[in-house]
Amino acid sequence: MNSDNSGHFWHGIKLWVGFLSILGCVWLALGITSQLYEFRDDDPNRGAILEAIDKFGDRYSRVVYLDQGWLPSDSLWFYTVTQGSNLLPYSFFLVLEQADSNQLFRNDENIDRYGYLPQRPTTSNPDGLPVGMVRDEYQGKAYMGFTCAACHTTQINYQGIGMRIDGGPANADMENFMIDLADALHATLAIPEKLQRFITHVLKQGDYDSGDAVIADLKKYAQRINTYTIINTPRDVKRPLTRYGYARLDAFGRIYNRVLEHIMSAQQMRELLTDILSADELADVMANVEPVLTSNNRDHIIERIQTYLNDKQLIKLRNKIYNPADAPVSYPFLWDVPVHDYVQWNGRVGNSELGPMGRNAGQMIGVFGTLNWQEKAGFTVSSVLGGQNFSSKHIDFQSSIDIRNLRRVEAHLRKLTSPLWPEHILPKIDTTRLFNGAKLYARYCSACHEHINRTDPDRRVVAKMIAVPLVGTDTKMAVNSLAYTGYSGILRNQYVKTGVGSILMQQQAPAVVLLTAATRNVVTTTDPDKGFVRRWIERSLDFARTFFDNEVQPSIKRGYYVPDTTVQPFASVMAYKARPLNGIWATAPYLHNGSVPTLYDLLLPKKRADDLAEGEYRPDEFVVGSREFDAYRVGFKTDGYNGFLFRTRIWGNDNSGHEYASGRTPQPDGTLLPALTKEQRLDLLEYLKTL
């Protein structure tokens, strides 16, 4: 290159860099303006319904928010910021009736029945949707979807006062919400009067031009949501089924199953159906379905296959493809999450560098992001960044998932702090017991649950991983995360890095690896709803801000667990995480699977066959669903109402283990401390209230 050409070249580069810089500044300015507009909703009561009687007769006449570092506008933004969840058309959700009545499915009484929190209309929520349910848009269509707040906002009632806890574990029953939603859609199709009312009301919303179009989508979503409930239903015939009830969800099991559905390839589907259909049946099915698999609309492949299979064939196909989502765990509380080194109950997900982007993308895969994943020729910048290399074909991971807003939610959570025990509402702390309890905590609890300053902007949460055999709690969640596999489909022959090397995905692969590959590619695939330049500038800024704003760096897990090796690259997931206990009073029920209703019960032993009948033990059965707080035992009311009966004798619900205060579980160093007396338990409980 001669000097003149060289000069022109570098001059062109400078102009291009300058142009991108100007565009970046413009988009930044527009983003700031947009964010100010989004935070305009500052209703002082944060949209809460201020007086009500809930599903189990608990009354409250006032709702208060505790000081957690958020203003009203912060809470309302968290409740309503869209993240790319597309459960069903928005107009459908607004007018859908319950299956057995003409009452709206979304009315406050019904929403409360599932443990979600009804809201009044506010500026950012004009239709008065419940906390964490929003109007989202994707490719010109409006949908009802979920936000983080649906699973991570709770209310605690005490003597007529409702305390809203942002970031707290929801008291929701998503399992039955989805089952009843499917029933309501099918009932609408089956009952002519319902169907006519539905069509009339949907058309008034203006999103559809004809009744035929409404019926077509009603059939599609009725089948889709019903299939979702069937796929994820526990189905172990050898044991009693692990139903969820309130305050629990097998989120990972459901996320895995959505990935397994959307990575299915035509060739793999053909192989699976060979054992289910006759040769003629297989030829007929594939002739109808294969053209769809190579089109630009290959979402919900298995959904399309269903129309050609009978019930028995569908069950066989389900059992081949999916894993039962039968290890429900409590919704984790969100304060301090952005400063954790590892997240999830078994510490599976690293939280450093770009980790939060992948983690949150995985969450949105689980809660109904539209996944338009398809094979295409050649390669793209997104596919190379996603680890697919410069191949002759690539997988395009277009989706509705809003990476930008997910990043913003993660940043927003940095301001959220744990709630302090409110002595102006709950009984005052006994200072004598508090003093004694502090010493007991240092001896019995601090080896795993360290203290942090809840408001320190530089705080860090270092997970203490404790191997399942050492802590002794229910194994199902950990076992599933290690054992579940799936067909790799369109991801076949890709490599996924683990902490100890890379795994080549062949016909089948660990479900956790398939999820890792999917989320990595979703994150690197730019927003299809935006122009080429804008979407790449925005995604580049998202990468940069996530990477440089995240002060959590890669680190070795601490604690007592079996480390990953090349022979067992996921051995470390057979452990559960201990974290600081600030705000623990507001997060009942306890243990990772919600099998212990109160903190007082957690300090008791599990009753064994040779134990004395007159002792104090953790309850083998208790009722969940009430929001009424038991300030003495620190948890929710566990009897006297028709809630969900929690039976701890079912695998997945086991309430044994973590019996440090009972003299039955040794400390991590092997020391077995003496069992606490009742007075000592009350002392320690008083201290736990103050964290």
N, C-alpha and C positions, 0 to 999 in steps of 0.2 A: 504494500500500500504506500503510495507516494505521500509526501508531506501535505499536499493540498487535500487529497482525499481523506487523509488521516484527520486533518483539521475539520473537514466537513462532518466526518463520522462522529468525532467527540462533541462537536457543536450540536449535532442531532441528538446525541445521548443526553446532553445537558438540557436541551429543550424538552425532551420527553420526561426526564426526571422532574423538571420544573412544572410541566403540565400535570404530572401525577401528584406533585406536592400541592398544587393549587386545588386539584380535585379533592385531595384528601382533606384539605382545610375546609373546603365548601361542605363536604359530607360531614365533617366533624361539627361544623357550625349548625348544619341542619339537624344533626343528631342531638345536640344540646337543646336546641329549640323544641324538638320532638319530645325529649325527655321531660322538659319543663311542663309541656302540655299534658303528658301522661300522668304527672304527679299533681294535677290540678285538683283531684278529688280529695278533699280534706274534711269530709263529714266527721264531726267530732266523736260520734259514736261508732264510726267505721262500718256503717251499714248494718250493725247488729240489730236484730229484733229485740227490743228492750224488755218485753214482758211476755211470758209464755208458760204453758204447761207442756212438758215434753212427753215422749211416747210412753214413759213408765210412771207418769204422774208427778214427776219432780217439777216444782214450781220455782220460777225466778221472776222477780219484778224489776231487776236492774242488772245491766251488764257493765262490767268495768274491765279496763285493760291495765295490766301491771306494767311497770317501767322496764322495758326490754330494749331501750335504745331506739325505738322506731316511733315516728310521728304518725298521726292518723293517715296521712297521704302515703307513708311507707307501707303500712299494712294493706291499704286498699290497692295499691299498685301490685303488691305481692299476690293478692287474691285474684287479680284480673289480667295480669300481663300474659299475652298469648305466647304459646310455646310450640305450636304445631300439632296439637292433638285434634283428631277428626273422628269422633266416635260415631256421629250420625248427623244428617242435615239439621241445621239450626232450627229451621221452621218446624221440623218434625218434633224436636224436643219441646218447643214452646207450646204446642197444641195437643201432644199425645195424651190420651186418657189412660188411666189405669186399666188393667185387664178385666177386672170384675166390677167396674163402676164407670160413670161418666165424669168422675173427678180427674183433674189433670194429674199426670204422673209427677210433674214437678211442683205440685202444691206443697206448702210448707209442712203440713202434717205428714205427708208421705216422705218427703226428703228427710225429715227428722226421724222417721221410722228406720231409715238406714244409717242413722248416726251422723249424717252430714249436717252442716250448720246453715239454716235458712238465713237469707239477708233481705233487707229492704232495698228498693231501687235507689241508686245513687248515681252521680255523674258518670262514673266509669262502669257502672253496672245498671243500665236503665231498665232492664227487664227483671231485676231483682233475682238473679240466679244465686244458688247457694255458694258459699265460700269454695273457691277452687274450681268452679264450673264457669266456662266463658264462651263467648262467641269468637270463633277463629275463622280465618279465611285462607283458602289455598286454591290457586289457579281459578280465581273468579267465583268460587262457591263458598258459602258460609256453612260452618259446622259448629256443633256443640262439642267442646273438648274439655280436658282437665288441665289444671296447673298444679304446681307443687303443693299449693295451699290445701288442696282437697285432702291430701294424706298427712299434711304436717301443720294443722291448726286444730286446736282443741278448745273445749270449754269445760270448766269445772264449776259445779253449782254447790253453794254452801249457804244454808239458811236464807234462801231467797235472793242471793247474789250470784250472778254468773260471771266467772272470771275467764276471759278469753286469753289463751296462751298462744302467741304466734310462734311457729316452729315446733309446737308440741305435737305428740303423736295423736293422730286423729282417732276418734272413737267410731270409725266408719265400718260398715259391713258391705264392702264392695262386691263380695261374692253374690249375695242375694240381690243387690242393686242390679247387677248385670242379668241375673236369671229372670227377675221380674220385668226388667226392661224388654228382654226378648219376648216374654209372655205377652206384654202389652202390645208389642208390634204385631205378633201373630193374632191376638184377639181382634185387633183393628182390621186385619185382613179377613177374619172369619165371620165377623158380625156386620151385616150390611149397614145397619144404622150407624155404628161406630165409624165404618169406612167412609160413609157419606159425610158425616160431620168432620172427620179428619181431612178429607179432600177439600171441603169448603173452607175450613180454617187455614189450611196450608196455602191454598191459592190466594187467600187474602193477604198473606205475608209477602207476596210478590216475587218469590224465588222460583216459581214454576209457572209454565204457560198452559198446562193442561192437566186434567185429571189422570189421563193415561200415564203421563210422565211421573206424577206423584205415586201412582200404584206401582210402576216399575221400580222406583227407588225404594218404596216401602217393602216390596218383596225382597229386594237385594239386601237391605239392612236387617230385616227380620231374620233372614237366613244367616247373614254374616255374624250377627251378635249371638244368635242361638248356637252357631258352630263354635264361637269363642267360648261359650259357657261349657259346652260338651268337651272340647279339647282339654280344658283346664280342670275338669272335675276329677277329684281324687278317685282312683279306681282300683286300689289294691284289694283284691277279693280275699286275701289271706288274713286281713286284719280289719278292725273297724275303721271306717273312713275318717280322715282328719279334716273335719269341716272347720272353716275359719272363725265364724262368729264375728263379734265386734273387735275393733282395734288391732286386726291382724290381716296380713296378706302375704301370699307367696309371690312377691314381685319378681324375683329372679326366675322362678319356674315359668311364669307367664311371659316374661321377656324372652327367655330361651325359645319358647314355643312360637312366638311371633317371628323370630329370626328363622326358625326351621321351616315355617310356612313360606316365607318370602325368598328363601334361597333355593327353593326346589327347582330343579331343571327338568326339561322334557325327557331327557334320557333316564334320569333317575326315577322320575314318575313312572315311566314305562317299565323299568325294572321292578319297582315295587308292586305295580298292578299285575305283573305276570303271575304272581302267586295267588292273586285274588280273583281275577277274571279269566274266562275262557279265551282262547285265541281270537275267536270272532268278536267277542265283547270288547277285548282290548283294542282290536283294530278299529272298531266303531268309535270307541271313546277317544282314542288318540287322533283319529281323523278329524274329530270335532274340536279337540283341545289344542293340539300342536300349533295350529296357525296363531292362536292367541299367545302362546308362549314365545313366539318370535316377533310379536307386534310391539307397539309402543305402549301397550296397556296390559302388562303382564302381572299387575297387582292381583293378589288373591287367586292364585292358580288353583289351589286345592278347593277353594270355594266354587270354582267353575267345574271342577271334576265331579263335585257332589251330585250335581243334577243328573248324572248318568249312573249313579250307584244306588243300590238298595241299602237298607239300614245295616244289615249284617256286613256287607262289603265296606260300608263307611266305618264301622267299628274296627274292622281289621286294618284298614288303612290308617286310622287314627293311632292305633296301638303300634304300628310300624314307625310312624313319623315322630310322634310327640311323646314327651315325658309327662307324667302326672304332676301337676303343680300342687303338691300335697305337703309342703313344709312351710306353713304360714309362720311368720315372725311379726313381732310388734313393729309398728312404724317407728323408725329411729327419730329422735328429736334433733332438730337442725342447728341449734345454737352451737357455735364453735366448729361446725363441719368444714368451712373453708380453710381452717388451720390444722386439720387432722393430717397426719402423715399417711394413714391408711383408713379407708372407710368400708362400710358394710359390717354386719355382725361378725363375719369371719375374716375381716381384714383383707378381702380378696383384691380390692381395687386401690392402687396407688393414687395418691392425691397430689402428686408433684407435677410441675411444669404444665403440660397440656392435659393431664389426667382428668381434671374436672370437666373438660369439654366432652370427652368420651363417656364419662360416667353419666352426665346429664343427657347426652344423646341416647344412651341405652335406656334411660328412664322413659324417654319419649317414644322409643320403639315400643315399650311395654304398654303405654297408655295411648295407643291408637294413632300414632303418627302415620300418615299415608306413606307407604313404602313402594315407590315405583322403581324397583330394582330390575335391571335387564342387561342381557349380554349385547355388546355392540362390537363392531370391528375396530381394529386399531387401538390406540391408547390416547389418553388425555392427560393434562397436567394433574387433574384430580386423581385419576387412577394411579399415576406414578407416585404422587404424594401419599396415596393410600396403601402403598406397598405392592401394587400389582405389576410393577416393572414395565418394560417396553415390549409388551407382548403383542401378538397379532390380533388379539381381541381383549376386551376388558369388560368389567361389570360397571355399569353406570348406576350409582347409588342415589339417584334423585329421591327426595322425600320432602314432606311438609315440615320437617323438624326445623325450628327456628333457633339456629345456633347462637345468633346474636343475642336474643332475649334470654337464652339459657345462660350465657356468659354474664349478662347483666344481673340475673337472679343470683348467681353465685357471688358476684361482687356485693350485691345488696345484703346478702346474709352476713357479711362481715360486720355490719353494724348491729346485728341482732345479738342480744345478750340473754343469758338465762334468767328466769324470773326468781325473785327472792320471795321467801315465805312472807305473805302479807299479814302482819300482825294487826292491822286495822280491820281485817276481815276474819282471819282464822285465829284460833286461840294463841295467846302470847307465849313466847318461848320461855320455858323454865330454866333460868340461868344456872341453877345448881346442877340439874341434869345435863345441861349443855356442857359444863366444865368437865363432868365425869365422862360424858360421851366423847369429848375430844380426845381424851387419853385412850379410850377403847378403840376409836377410829384409827389412831396412829398405830395401834398394836395389831388390829384385826384386818384393816381395810387398805391402809396406805401402800402396802407393797404392790398392789395392782392399780389402785385408784388414787392417783396423785392429785394434789391441789393445783389449781390454776387461778389466776386473777381474772375473774369473769369479764372485766372491762378493759384489760390491758390490750392495747392495739397490737402489741408484739407477742401476744401469747401463742403458744404452740401446744398441740395435743399429740403426744406420742403414745401410740397404741401399745398396750401390753397384751401380747397374744398368749393365751393359755391353752395348751393342747386339750382336746375334748376329754381324753381319759383323766387328765388332772383336775379339770373343773367339774366333770361328772354330770353336766347338764345334757338335755336331750340332743341326740346325735343327728336327727333326720336332716336338718338344714345343711349341716356340714357334709354329710354323706351324699346328699343329692348334688351338691355343688361339685363334688369330686367325681361322682360316678356317671352323671348324665352325659350322654353322647347324642349325636344327631347326624343325619346325612348332609354332606357338605354341598351338594348341588352345584350351583353356579360358582361356589368358592373353591371347588376341587382343584388341587394342585397349587394353591397359593400357600405362601409361608407366613407364619405368624410368630413373632418374637415373644419369648417368655423370659423370665429372669435368668434362666440357665441355658438358653439357646433357642433355636427356632424349631417350630413344628410344621411339617408338611401335611396339609389336610388332604387325606385320601378319601375313599368312599364315605367313611365315617370319621368323625373327629369329636373331641371333647366339646360339649356345648359351650363352655366358657371360652374356648378358642374361637369358635364360630361367632360368638357375640363380640369378642375383641376385634376380629377382622371386620365385622359389619359396622361397628361404631367408629372404628378408625376411618373407614371409607365414607361413612355418612358425614363425618366432620370435615373431610377434605373435599366433599362435593358441594359446590356453591349453590346458592339459592336459585331455583329455576324461575321464580316469580319476578326476578330482577334482571336488568340488562347486564350484558357481559362485563363492561367496565365496572359498573357499580358493585356487582356481586363479588368481583375479585378484590376490589379495594376494601369492601366491608369485611370479607373473610380474612384478608391479610391483616387488617387492623384487629380483628377478633383474635387471630393467632398471636399477634404481637402483644396485645394487652393481656391475654390469658397467660402467656409465657412469662412476660416480664413483671406483671403484677403479682404473680403467684410466688410468694416467698418460700413455699414448701418445696424443698429439693429432694431428689431421690435419696433414700436412706434404707438401711437394713432394718427389718422388723425386730423389735425388741420383745423379750418375753421368753416363754418356755413352750416350744413347739418343735415339730419335726420340719426341718428346712426343705425347700425344694431342691431336687437333684435332677440330673438328666434322665435318671430312671423313673422318678416320680416328680415331674415338673410342677405339680400342684399339691404336693403333700402338705404345704403350710395352710391350706384352707381347712384342714381338720383341726381347727382351733377357733376359739371365740375371743372377742376383743373386750378388754377392760378399758374404760375411759374415765375421765374425771366425772364426778357425780354432782357438779353444780346444777341446780334445778331439778334434781332427781325426784323431789317431792311431787312434781307436777306431771310425772310421766308413767303413772300406773297403767296397766299391770306390768309385772316385772319378770326378769330373765328374758333372754332373747326371744322366746316363743310366747311370752305373756302368760306363763303357767302359774304365776304366783300373784295373787290379787293386790296385796299390800306390802309395804316395806316391813311392817311388823311380822307378817307371815314369812317374809324372806329370811328373817333372823331365826326362824324355827327350823327344826329338822323335818325331813320327809319321813312319814311313819313307815316303819318296816315291820315285817311279820312278827319279829321277836320283841317289839317295843311294848312298853306298858300301855294299857288302854287309857289310863287317866292322864297321860302327859299332854303337852301342847304340841301340835304338829301342823304342818302346812295342810290346807284343805285339799282333799282328793277331788272334790267337786265344788264348784261355785258358779254363781251367775254373773255374767258380764253384760254391759250395755248401758247401765245407768251412768249419769254424769254426777250424781249426788256424792259429795266427798265425805269420807270418813277421816276426820282430822286426828282421831286418836291412833288409828292403825296406819294412816297415811296411804290412802288408796280410794277406790270407788266402792260404793255399797255393793255387797255380794249376795244378798238374799232378800226375800220379801217382794219380788216382782217377777214378771214373766219375760225375762231376758234370755240370753243364750246360755245353755248349760255347758260349762267347760268341764270336760272329763279328762283328768290327767293320766288315766291308765292307757290312753291311746298313744301309739308312737307318733311323735310330733308334738304331743301335748305334755310330755313327761315333766314333772316338777321337782325331780331330784337334782342333786348337785349344788355347787356353790353353797355348801353348808359349813362355812368357816366359823360362823357364830355359834354353831351347834356342836362344835368339837368333832366333826365327822369328815371334813375336807381339809387336808393338810395345806399349809401355806406353800407358796412356790418353792421355798427352800426345804420343804419336807417337814417342817415343824407342825405338830398338831396341837393347837391351842385348846385350852379347856372350854367347855360349853358355857355360854353366858347364862346367868340367872335372869329371871324375869325383870328384876330391877335394872340390871345391866343392859338388857335389851331396850328397855324404855329410855335409859340414858343415851345409848347409841342412837336410837331413833330420834331423840331430841336434837342431837348434833346433825344428823342427816337432813333434818328439816331446814337447817340454816345454810346449807351449801349453795 
